[in-house]
Amino acid sequence: MLDLVLDQQAAADEAFDAHPTTARLERRDRAFARLLILTVLRRLGEIDAAFRPHLRFAPKERQAIQILRLGTAQLLFLKTPPHAAVNESIRLAGKRLAHLVPMLNAVLRKVAAGGPPARSEAEAALLDTPPWLLESWNAAYGPATAEAIAAAHLREAPLDIAVRSEPAHWAELLDGTIMPGGVIRRPHGAIEELPGFADGAWWVQDLAANLPARLLGDVKGHAVLDIGAAPGGKTMQLAAEGAGVTALDISNDRLARLQANLARTKLEAEIVAGDALTWRPPHPFPFILLDAPCSATGTIRRHPDAMRNRKPDDIKRQVESQRRMLDAAAEMLAPGGRLVFAVCSLQIEEGEAQVQPFLGRQNGRMRLDPVSPEELPGLEMAVNADGCVRTLPSHLDAAGGLDGFFIARFRRSSH
Ligand SMILES: C[S@@+](CC[C@H](N)C(=O)[O-])C[C@H]1O[C@@H](n2cnc3c(N)ncnc32)[C@H](O)[C@@H]1O
């Protein structure tokens, strides 16, 4: 799985679910295996720095390095008893790497004996963050904020739950706290076993991911086009508000997940499999939500693989696709209608820098519809001077942070 993510740019979740052994694991083992992979990806810089000085030669077998990473993650970060971490790692070598067992054993024992290195959180975060990403955040937000973002990525995100109604009641039942906007935050647990899951009373949705649909305003009784809808977090939110939602997505696999989510929550939406660049509705929509595909660097806390398998060229590709999707969304918006554009990215090329070029291309047909800080009580700091929203993983840090999103709201002129 590490090879797939690090060398072939696979998504960790997909590599994990597709691996033939993970489905056979018991729930606890499965959760541990997932945590192990994600810890290696989150802490890769620190892990490599911990075992590399003990290597007397660099093994040419790539798997030996991955075994050392898995072993070191257990020894330094997952509190696995040292003998278990070392023995299990050596077992991974199997017959094929039997000649390397003495080396693996010696290196991991030295890592265990050394224990966790004494370094500050800031130093750890700098080691774990690829330089090109850190530089991009430095340039966008300044060094202090870039460092705070990198530090926030060391921590696993809490579980955020969006409820259909009665947040206070559900916060008590789910043993969570109510966050801005009524999202309930609690520690992780087996989601399917929590009260209300089977009855579809709620769904998992990060606090920041909850904002774009809210910023459409009062959609009750109105037609809303949800572009890039799957797996349906925002579709469910809009349907629960009483909107008539058309959920458009290009991916059939992801739409199947959206359909399952709607079935569980007993919410309704019209599902359309299509490409937003070419599909056109019979009538323009008064409300459109464009949750555009992006680099997802705003979700690194949950998906640390995004830090490892993204490259600067990927950002350029995403920027181009967002540009075309924004123009397509504008074509489908009715006169006087509202468009909310969102990306879960920390890269300003995908967010802030899309706004003025879009307005320029629209040549006066669209204008910014600024969000006022009062619309987001508790998250006023996320509203910038132009009335766009920029959330960062380091916001609300003491309460567990939130995903990094950029959100801009536009209105089409009435003619
Ligand atoms: C950020 S994800 C959407 C998450 C979703 N809105 C939610 O809240 O659960 C972006 C989605 O855009 C879809 N997508 C990418 N290119 C598309 C296109 N040209 N037309 C329609 N959907 C597209 C992807 O399949 C993906 O599901």
The ligand as an SDF file (V2000), in Angstrom:
LIG
                    3D

 27 29  0  0  0  0  0  0  0  0999 V2000
  -14.8550   17.5650   -3.9520 C   0  0  0  0  0  0  0  0  0  0  0  0
  -15.6420   16.2000   -4.6770 S   0  0  0  0  0  0  0  0  0  0  0  0
  -17.3110   16.4320   -4.2320 C   0  0  0  0  0  0  0  0  0  0  0  0
  -17.7270   16.1550   -2.8090 C   0  0  0  0  0  0  0  0  0  0  0  0
  -19.2280   16.3030   -2.6170 C   0  0  0  0  0  0  0  0  0  0  0  0
  -19.7290   17.5760   -3.0700 N   0  0  0  0  0  0  0  0  0  0  0  0
  -19.6860   16.0920   -1.1980 C   0  0  0  0  0  0  0  0  0  0  0  0
  -20.0000   17.0660   -0.5040 O   0  0  0  0  0  0  0  0  0  0  0  0
  -19.7710   14.9370   -0.7630 O   0  0  0  0  0  0  0  0  0  0  0  0
  -15.6740   16.6370   -6.3810 C   0  0  0  0  0  0  0  0  0  0  0  0
  -16.5410   15.7830   -7.2550 C   0  0  0  0  0  0  0  0  0  0  0  0
  -16.5310   16.3330   -8.5740 O   0  0  0  0  0  0  0  0  0  0  0  0
  -16.7370   15.2720   -9.4840 C   0  0  0  0  0  0  0  0  0  0  0  0
  -16.3250   15.7470  -10.8280 N   0  0  0  0  0  0  0  0  0  0  0  0
  -15.0700   15.9090  -11.3100 C   0  0  0  0  0  0  0  0  0  0  0  0
  -15.1090   16.3760  -12.5750 N   0  0  0  0  0  0  0  0  0  0  0  0
  -16.4260   16.5130  -12.9010 C   0  0  0  0  0  0  0  0  0  0  0  0
  -17.1140   16.9550  -14.0720 C   0  0  0  0  0  0  0  0  0  0  0  0
  -16.4490   17.3500  -15.1580 N   0  0  0  0  0  0  0  0  0  0  0  0
  -18.4540   16.9400  -14.0560 N   0  0  0  0  0  0  0  0  0  0  0  0
  -19.1540   16.5390  -12.9600 C   0  0  0  0  0  0  0  0  0  0  0  0
  -18.5440   16.1160  -11.8260 N   0  0  0  0  0  0  0  0  0  0  0  0
  -17.2030   16.1090  -11.7870 C   0  0  0  0  0  0  0  0  0  0  0  0
  -15.8970   14.1510   -8.9100 C   0  0  0  0  0  0  0  0  0  0  0  0
  -16.3300   12.8930   -9.3830 O   0  0  0  0  0  0  0  0  0  0  0  0
  -16.1140   14.3360   -7.4000 C   0  0  0  0  0  0  0  0  0  0  0  0
  -17.1350   13.4880   -6.9320 O   0  0  0  0  0  0  0  0  0  0  0  0
  1  2  1  0
  2  3  1  0
  2 10  1  0
  3  4  1  0
  4  5  1  0
  5  6  1  0
  5  7  1  0
  7  8  2  0
  7  9  1  0
 10 11  1  0
 11 12  1  0
 11 26  1  0
 12 13  1  0
 13 14  1  0
 13 24  1  0
 14 15  1  0
 14 23  1  0
 15 16  2  0
 16 17  1  0
 17 18  1  0
 17 23  2  0
 18 19  1  0
 18 20  2  0
 20 21  1  0
 21 22  2  0
 22 23  1  0
 24 25  1  0
 24 26  1  0
 26 27  1  0
M  CHG  2   2   1   9  -1
M  END
$$$$
